[in-house]
Structure formats: C-alpha cells, structure tokens
Amino acid sequence: MLVSMSGCKPSESAVSETPELNQTEAPLPMPITYQEVTETSLPHLPDMTPTAIVVETPDVTVEINDALPTLDSESSSVFDYPESHYIWGIVGHAQHYYLSCESSAAVDWAWFFGVNIYESTFQADMPRSDNPDLGYVGDYTTRRWGQIPPYSYGVHAGPIAEGLRAYDLPALAVKGYTLDEIKQKLSEDKPIIAWIIGNLEYSEPVEYVDQAGNTVIVAPYEHVVILTGYNAESIRYMNNGKFFDAPTEVFLTSFGVLGNMVVIYE
C-alpha cells in the first residue's frame, strides 16, 4: 500500500491559501511523493508507560457502534456527480495542540460555511469520556500520538457533530459512508470531515470496552482530515492546512479502519 507523507501532529506552519490550480481544467498539483508501507513505517509508540486518564462515564450500556446512522443509498436519489470536482475557497490552519486534529478540522469546516470558532474554545467545550463515541479521550496536549483508550486518543464523529450543531451548523455524524456518497457531497461544494489512520495508513481496529461496559471500535493513530475533491483516480484532502491527493484505493483502505466515519453538512 502507498501513503502520502503528512503527519497528524501540528505542522511547522499553516497554509492559508488553496492550491494554485486552474479551476476550469482542475488539474492535480505537482506530484506528491509516496512511499511503500513497511512494518516499521508507522510511528512508534513512546517508550514511557502511559498513564490512563480516568473519566467518569455514565453507567448506561448502549451499542455504541450502532449509534451513528448509515445512509441508505438505495433510497436516496440517483448519484449524478461529475467525473471530477474540487472545492475552491476552503483554507485551513495547523492544529494548535498535538492531539486536536478533530477540533482543528471542525473549525476549518465551520469557517468554510461562514461560522468562525476558535479551536481552543471548541476543544475546551467538548465532553470528556473514556469512550471516543461519547467524548474526547485523554489529554490533547500530550505528544503520545498512536495510543488507544483509555489512554490519550481523540474523539469520533458524534461529539464533533454535536459541537458543530451548537453553532447552528447542520452537521451529521455518519458511519458506512460510501465513495459514491463522498463524491456526490463534494460535487455539491460541501467538504467532508473524515476519520482515517495516520498518513493514510492502516492500523488494526480494536474493540474497546469502556467503564460502563459499552463496546467501541478504536484504532492506533486515529486521525481526521477534510475531503475537498476527487477525480477518477484520487481523493483530495486537507490536513493541517495543506492539500494532498491520494490514490482512491489508498484512501479507502485507511478510511475503512474506523468504519467509513464522517461528519457531513446535511
């Protein structure tokens, strides 16, 4: 499998402009360097033994993996997206904290739709939990990227969509989102917040049971990007304010680890 080289941790500087592309022809930017994934290509976990962050979780048992809706493609309208489409005018920034990629992407997504939110405010207002489907897991200032709950991990789509709805944005968290649905939504000039692994890599999904007995699928190096375009061979995404194009199959492999999870404008 091939991966694009762009990290989850904050970049040295944010890119404040969209790529200089010809909007009529929508060509791809300069070729991106890809490298083959090997057993040692994923970042290593820290040598230090992590300390779990204990968070009180309500004593309610629910099937978390079924909590997000899936869109019924058969009942939806016929897909009518063009062969290629790229969203213009979206910009981003380098995330402010080591493990705040979800909040960083959320506020960039909100800005595109005309709502200005500080990343620090969005992150601070997020609920906390040892279950990422219910709230943020762990310490977002730690450098220990790649852990899974109950250690510092991040958050899944549900709490992000809930936080965006607090600003009157029609954000919907969905699992099982298909490639056709992605292309249709992007062709409507609606960016998509998507959950992937690392630099579009693969890691083995893990079943985690939280303090209340709920089961959730998690994966090392969980990461979030914003999808902004596509053509017949690739998906374009924004990561920390920079744009990349990845082969569609590479994207789908990484995207599938956490169940094709997204936040969409719906």
TORKOL-4160 file (C-alpha; in steps of 0.2 Angstrom, whole numbers, padded with zeros to 4 digits, m for minus):
266
<pt num="1" X="0000" Y="0000" Z="0000"/>
<pt num="2" X="0006" Y="0018" Z="m0003"/>
<pt num="3" X="0004" Y="0033" Z="0009"/>
<pt num="4" X="0006" Y="0051" Z="0007"/>
<pt num="5" X="0018" Y="0059" Z="0019"/>
<pt num="6" X="0009" Y="0071" Z="0030"/>
<pt num="7" X="0008" Y="0070" Z="0049"/>
<pt num="8" X="m0006" Y="0070" Z="0062"/>
<pt num="9" X="0005" Y="0081" Z="0073"/>
<pt num="10" X="0005" Y="0100" Z="0070"/>
<pt num="11" X="0015" Y="0106" Z="0055"/>
<pt num="12" X="0028" Y="0119" Z="0056"/>
<pt num="13" X="0017" Y="0132" Z="0048"/>
<pt num="14" X="m0001" Y="0133" Z="0042"/>
<pt num="15" X="m0005" Y="0135" Z="0023"/>
<pt num="16" X="m0018" Y="0149" Z="0021"/>
<pt num="17" X="m0021" Y="0148" Z="0003"/>
<pt num="18" X="m0029" Y="0135" Z="m0008"/>
<pt num="19" X="m0018" Y="0127" Z="m0021"/>
<pt num="20" X="m0014" Y="0137" Z="m0036"/>
<pt num="21" X="m0024" Y="0126" Z="m0049"/>
<pt num="22" X="m0033" Y="0130" Z="m0065"/>
<pt num="23" X="m0051" Y="0130" Z="m0060"/>
<pt num="24" X="m0058" Y="0126" Z="m0077"/>
<pt num="25" X="m0046" Y="0111" Z="m0081"/>
<pt num="26" X="m0045" Y="0106" Z="m0062"/>
<pt num="27" X="m0028" Y="0098" Z="m0064"/>
<pt num="28" X="m0019" Y="0090" Z="m0050"/>
<pt num="29" X="m0005" Y="0099" Z="m0041"/>
<pt num="30" X="0014" Y="0094" Z="m0043"/>
<pt num="31" X="0016" Y="0075" Z="m0039"/>
<pt num="32" X="0016" Y="0070" Z="m0021"/>
<pt num="33" X="0030" Y="0058" Z="m0015"/>
<pt num="34" X="0023" Y="0042" Z="m0009"/>
<pt num="35" X="0032" Y="0028" Z="0000"/>
<pt num="36" X="0028" Y="0010" Z="0002"/>
<pt num="37" X="0022" Y="0005" Z="0019"/>
<pt num="38" X="0033" Y="m0007" Z="0029"/>
<pt num="39" X="0031" Y="m0015" Z="0046"/>
<pt num="40" X="0042" Y="0000" Z="0053"/>
<pt num="41" X="0033" Y="0014" Z="0043"/>
<pt num="42" X="0021" Y="0018" Z="0056"/>
<pt num="43" X="0027" Y="0029" Z="0071"/>
<pt num="44" X="0032" Y="0020" Z="0086"/>
<pt num="45" X="0023" Y="0021" Z="0102"/>
<pt num="46" X="0033" Y="0031" Z="0116"/>
<pt num="47" X="0044" Y="0020" Z="0127"/>
<pt num="48" X="0037" Y="0028" Z="0143"/>
<pt num="49" X="0022" Y="0019" Z="0150"/>
<pt num="50" X="0007" Y="0030" Z="0148"/>
<pt num="51" X="m0004" Y="0035" Z="0162"/>
<pt num="52" X="m0023" Y="0032" Z="0160"/>
<pt num="53" X="m0034" Y="0047" Z="0162"/>
<pt num="54" X="m0049" Y="0041" Z="0172"/>
<pt num="55" X="m0065" Y="0049" Z="0167"/>
<pt num="56" X="m0082" Y="0046" Z="0175"/>
<pt num="57" X="m0094" Y="0038" Z="0161"/>
<pt num="58" X="m0112" Y="0037" Z="0164"/>
<pt num="59" X="m0117" Y="0019" Z="0169"/>
<pt num="60" X="m0128" Y="0016" Z="0154"/>
<pt num="61" X="m0125" Y="0002" Z="0142"/>
<pt num="62" X="m0128" Y="0006" Z="0124"/>
<pt num="63" X="m0122" Y="m0002" Z="0107"/>
<pt num="64" X="m0110" Y="0012" Z="0103"/>
<pt num="65" X="m0106" Y="0005" Z="0086"/>
<pt num="66" X="m0124" Y="0007" Z="0080"/>
<pt num="67" X="m0126" Y="0024" Z="0087"/>
<pt num="68" X="m0122" Y="0033" Z="0071"/>
<pt num="69" X="m0134" Y="0032" Z="0056"/>
<pt num="70" X="m0129" Y="0025" Z="0040"/>
<pt num="71" X="m0137" Y="0032" Z="0024"/>
<pt num="72" X="m0147" Y="0021" Z="0014"/>
<pt num="73" X="m0140" Y="0023" Z="m0004"/>
<pt num="74" X="m0154" Y="0013" Z="m0012"/>
<pt num="75" X="m0167" Y="0025" Z="m0005"/>
<pt num="76" X="m0158" Y="0041" Z="m0010"/>
<pt num="77" X="m0158" Y="0050" Z="m0026"/>
<pt num="78" X="m0148" Y="0043" Z="m0041"/>
<pt num="79" X="m0130" Y="0049" Z="m0040"/>
<pt num="80" X="m0126" Y="0062" Z="m0053"/>
<pt num="81" X="m0109" Y="0069" Z="m0048"/>
<pt num="82" X="m0096" Y="0073" Z="m0062"/>
<pt num="83" X="m0081" Y="0063" Z="m0066"/>
<pt num="84" X="m0070" Y="0076" Z="m0056"/>
<pt num="85" X="m0074" Y="0090" Z="m0044"/>
<pt num="86" X="m0063" Y="0101" Z="m0032"/>
<pt num="87" X="m0070" Y="0113" Z="m0019"/>
<pt num="88" X="m0062" Y="0131" Z="m0020"/>
<pt num="89" X="m0060" Y="0144" Z="m0006"/>
<pt num="90" X="m0058" Y="0132" Z="0008"/>
<pt num="91" X="m0042" Y="0136" Z="0019"/>
<pt num="92" X="m0035" Y="0128" Z="0035"/>
<pt num="93" X="m0023" Y="0130" Z="0049"/>
<pt num="94" X="m0010" Y="0120" Z="0058"/>
<pt num="95" X="m0018" Y="0112" Z="0073"/>
<pt num="96" X="m0014" Y="0121" Z="0090"/>
<pt num="97" X="m0012" Y="0105" Z="0100"/>
<pt num="98" X="m0003" Y="0089" Z="0097"/>
<pt num="99" X="m0020" Y="0078" Z="0098"/>
<pt num="100" X="m0033" Y="0091" Z="0092"/>
<pt num="101" X="m0034" Y="0086" Z="0074"/>
<pt num="102" X="m0053" Y="0084" Z="0076"/>
<pt num="103" X="m0056" Y="0101" Z="0083"/>
<pt num="104" X="m0044" Y="0109" Z="0071"/>
<pt num="105" X="m0053" Y="0101" Z="0056"/>
<pt num="106" X="m0070" Y="0105" Z="0064"/>
<pt num="107" X="m0067" Y="0124" Z="0065"/>
<pt num="108" X="m0059" Y="0124" Z="0047"/>
<pt num="109" X="m0075" Y="0116" Z="0041"/>
<pt num="110" X="m0086" Y="0128" Z="0050"/>
<pt num="111" X="m0076" Y="0143" Z="0043"/>
<pt num="112" X="m0080" Y="0137" Z="0026"/>
<pt num="113" X="m0099" Y="0138" Z="0030"/>
<pt num="114" X="m0097" Y="0155" Z="0037"/>
<pt num="115" X="m0095" Y="0152" Z="0056"/>
<pt num="116" X="m0079" Y="0157" Z="0065"/>
<pt num="117" X="m0075" Y="0146" Z="0080"/>
<pt num="118" X="m0058" Y="0146" Z="0090"/>
<pt num="119" X="m0050" Y="0129" Z="0090"/>
<pt num="120" X="m0046" Y="0131" Z="0109"/>
<pt num="121" X="m0064" Y="0135" Z="0113"/>
<pt num="122" X="m0071" Y="0121" Z="0103"/>
<pt num="123" X="m0059" Y="0109" Z="0111"/>
<pt num="124" X="m0062" Y="0115" Z="0129"/>
<pt num="125" X="m0081" Y="0113" Z="0126"/>
<pt num="126" X="m0080" Y="0095" Z="0121"/>
<pt num="127" X="m0087" Y="0082" Z="0133"/>
<pt num="128" X="m0074" Y="0070" Z="0141"/>
<pt num="129" X="m0076" Y="0052" Z="0141"/>
<pt num="130" X="m0065" Y="0036" Z="0140"/>
<pt num="131" X="m0076" Y="0031" Z="0125"/>
<pt num="132" X="m0072" Y="0042" Z="0109"/>
<pt num="133" X="m0090" Y="0040" Z="0103"/>
<pt num="134" X="m0096" Y="0049" Z="0119"/>
<pt num="135" X="m0082" Y="0062" Z="0121"/>
<pt num="136" X="m0064" Y="0066" Z="0120"/>
<pt num="137" X="m0052" Y="0053" Z="0127"/>
<pt num="138" X="m0037" Y="0059" Z="0136"/>
<pt num="139" X="m0025" Y="0074" Z="0136"/>
<pt num="140" X="m0025" Y="0083" Z="0119"/>
<pt num="141" X="m0008" Y="0092" Z="0124"/>
<pt num="142" X="0002" Y="0075" Z="0125"/>
<pt num="143" X="0014" Y="0071" Z="0112"/>
<pt num="144" X="0010" Y="0052" Z="0114"/>
<pt num="145" X="0001" Y="0050" Z="0097"/>
<pt num="146" X="m0004" Y="0032" Z="0092"/>
<pt num="147" X="m0012" Y="0026" Z="0109"/>
<pt num="148" X="m0029" Y="0019" Z="0111"/>
<pt num="149" X="m0042" Y="0021" Z="0125"/>
<pt num="150" X="m0041" Y="0023" Z="0140"/>
<pt num="151" X="m0025" Y="0032" Z="0136"/>
<pt num="152" X="m0025" Y="0049" Z="0126"/>
<pt num="153" X="m0033" Y="0045" Z="0109"/>
<pt num="154" X="m0045" Y="0058" Z="0102"/>
<pt num="155" X="m0063" Y="0058" Z="0098"/>
<pt num="156" X="m0075" Y="0051" Z="0085"/>
<pt num="157" X="m0088" Y="0059" Z="0074"/>
<pt num="158" X="m0103" Y="0060" Z="0086"/>
<pt num="159" X="m0096" Y="0073" Z="0098"/>
<pt num="160" X="m0089" Y="0083" Z="0084"/>
<pt num="161" X="m0105" Y="0084" Z="0075"/>
<pt num="162" X="m0114" Y="0089" Z="0092"/>
<pt num="163" X="m0102" Y="0103" Z="0095"/>
<pt num="164" X="m0104" Y="0110" Z="0077"/>
<pt num="165" X="m0123" Y="0109" Z="0079"/>
<pt num="166" X="m0121" Y="0120" Z="0095"/>
<pt num="167" X="m0116" Y="0134" Z="0082"/>
<pt num="168" X="m0132" Y="0131" Z="0071"/>
<pt num="169" X="m0122" Y="0121" Z="0058"/>
<pt num="170" X="m0132" Y="0106" Z="0051"/>
<pt num="171" X="m0118" Y="0093" Z="0055"/>
<pt num="172" X="m0122" Y="0075" Z="0054"/>
<pt num="173" X="m0111" Y="0061" Z="0060"/>
<pt num="174" X="m0112" Y="0045" Z="0049"/>
<pt num="175" X="m0104" Y="0028" Z="0048"/>
<pt num="176" X="m0103" Y="0017" Z="0032"/>
<pt num="177" X="m0102" Y="0032" Z="0021"/>
<pt num="178" X="m0098" Y="0026" Z="0003"/>
<pt num="179" X="m0087" Y="0033" Z="m0011"/>
<pt num="180" X="m0102" Y="0037" Z="m0021"/>
<pt num="181" X="m0109" Y="0047" Z="m0007"/>
<pt num="182" X="m0092" Y="0056" Z="m0004"/>
<pt num="183" X="m0091" Y="0061" Z="m0022"/>
<pt num="184" X="m0109" Y="0067" Z="m0023"/>
<pt num="185" X="m0107" Y="0078" Z="m0007"/>
<pt num="186" X="m0091" Y="0085" Z="m0013"/>
<pt num="187" X="m0099" Y="0089" Z="m0030"/>
<pt num="188" X="m0111" Y="0100" Z="m0021"/>
<pt num="189" X="m0097" Y="0110" Z="m0014"/>
<pt num="190" X="m0099" Y="0103" Z="0004"/>
<pt num="191" X="m0082" Y="0097" Z="0012"/>
<pt num="192" X="m0082" Y="0082" Z="0022"/>
<pt num="193" X="m0073" Y="0078" Z="0039"/>
<pt num="194" X="m0067" Y="0061" Z="0038"/>
<pt num="195" X="m0058" Y="0049" Z="0050"/>
<pt num="196" X="m0043" Y="0040" Z="0044"/>
<pt num="197" X="m0027" Y="0032" Z="0051"/>
<pt num="198" X="m0011" Y="0042" Z="0052"/>
<pt num="199" X="m0004" Y="0047" Z="0035"/>
<pt num="200" X="m0017" Y="0037" Z="0026"/>
<pt num="201" X="m0010" Y="0021" Z="0033"/>
<pt num="202" X="m0018" Y="0006" Z="0040"/>
<pt num="203" X="m0019" Y="0000" Z="0058"/>
<pt num="204" X="m0028" Y="m0014" Z="0066"/>
<pt num="205" X="m0045" Y="m0009" Z="0073"/>
<pt num="206" X="m0048" Y="m0014" Z="0091"/>
<pt num="207" X="m0063" Y="m0017" Z="0101"/>
<pt num="208" X="m0063" Y="m0007" Z="0117"/>
<pt num="209" X="m0075" Y="m0009" Z="0132"/>
<pt num="210" X="m0077" Y="0007" Z="0142"/>
<pt num="211" X="m0080" Y="0009" Z="0160"/>
<pt num="212" X="m0099" Y="0007" Z="0158"/>
<pt num="213" X="m0097" Y="m0009" Z="0148"/>
<pt num="214" X="m0100" Y="m0001" Z="0130"/>
<pt num="215" X="m0090" Y="m0008" Z="0116"/>
<pt num="216" X="m0082" Y="0004" Z="0103"/>
<pt num="217" X="m0070" Y="0001" Z="0088"/>
<pt num="218" X="m0054" Y="0011" Z="0090"/>
<pt num="219" X="m0038" Y="0011" Z="0081"/>
<pt num="220" X="m0020" Y="0017" Z="0084"/>
<pt num="221" X="m0015" Y="0033" Z="0075"/>
<pt num="222" X="m0033" Y="0039" Z="0073"/>
<pt num="223" X="m0033" Y="0055" Z="0063"/>
<pt num="224" X="m0045" Y="0067" Z="0055"/>
<pt num="225" X="m0044" Y="0077" Z="0038"/>
<pt num="226" X="m0056" Y="0087" Z="0027"/>
<pt num="227" X="m0060" Y="0080" Z="0010"/>
<pt num="228" X="m0061" Y="0093" Z="m0003"/>
<pt num="229" X="m0061" Y="0085" Z="m0020"/>
<pt num="230" X="m0059" Y="0070" Z="m0032"/>
<pt num="231" X="m0056" Y="0063" Z="m0049"/>
<pt num="232" X="m0057" Y="0046" Z="m0057"/>
<pt num="233" X="m0041" Y="0040" Z="m0048"/>
<pt num="234" X="m0039" Y="0050" Z="m0032"/>
<pt num="235" X="m0046" Y="0059" Z="m0017"/>
<pt num="236" X="m0040" Y="0077" Z="m0012"/>
<pt num="237" X="m0039" Y="0081" Z="0006"/>
<pt num="238" X="m0034" Y="0095" Z="0018"/>
<pt num="239" X="m0023" Y="0091" Z="0033"/>
<pt num="240" X="m0017" Y="0105" Z="0044"/>
<pt num="241" X="m0020" Y="0117" Z="0030"/>
<pt num="242" X="m0010" Y="0108" Z="0017"/>
<pt num="243" X="m0018" Y="0099" Z="0002"/>
<pt num="244" X="m0014" Y="0081" Z="m0004"/>
<pt num="245" X="m0020" Y="0070" Z="m0017"/>
<pt num="246" X="m0020" Y="0051" Z="m0013"/>
<pt num="247" X="m0025" Y="0036" Z="m0024"/>
<pt num="248" X="m0043" Y="0032" Z="m0021"/>
<pt num="249" X="m0039" Y="0014" Z="m0015"/>
<pt num="250" X="m0026" Y="0020" Z="m0003"/>
<pt num="251" X="m0039" Y="0032" Z="0004"/>
<pt num="252" X="m0052" Y="0019" Z="0006"/>
<pt num="253" X="m0041" Y="0007" Z="0015"/>
<pt num="254" X="m0037" Y="0019" Z="0028"/>
<pt num="255" X="m0055" Y="0026" Z="0029"/>
<pt num="256" X="m0062" Y="0009" Z="0032"/>
<pt num="257" X="m0052" Y="0005" Z="0048"/>
<pt num="258" X="m0065" Y="0015" Z="0058"/>
<pt num="259" X="m0080" Y="0011" Z="0048"/>
<pt num="260" X="m0080" Y="0025" Z="0035"/>
<pt num="261" X="m0084" Y="0038" Z="0048"/>
<pt num="262" X="m0088" Y="0056" Z="0043"/>
<pt num="263" X="m0096" Y="0072" Z="0048"/>
<pt num="264" X="m0106" Y="0080" Z="0033"/>
<pt num="265" X="m0116" Y="0095" Z="0030"/>
<pt num="266" X="m0134" Y="0088" Z="0029"/>
